[in-house]
Amino acid sequence: MPKYGLLIDYEFCVGCRACELACKQQHNRPDGEWGIYVNKVEHEAVRGKLYYFPFPTDDCNLCGKRIAKGLQPACVHSCWSGVMKFGTIEKLAEEMRKKPRTVLWAPH
């Protein structure tokens, strides 16, 4: 089981895509390659209501070099709305109990 992960609060993501840009810049990713991407979904029952969902991909390594230096992953550091948290799986799982609209993600 991975030691570290991301806790993502989908309820408050505003779709700014700062996480995408930070990841691309940190890893010098070419167009079309993502470590994390934000998907926009329109609520079917409420026309015009949009939700944004940041999705880490299989290419995400939680910015291992940044973590080794004691820094947050680039996506977490750049998330100005604070919807992403980095930490140990155990601590993030505790946070999930307080906030039901979250997803815990860990690299494989």
Disulfide bonds with the S-S distance in Angstrom:
none
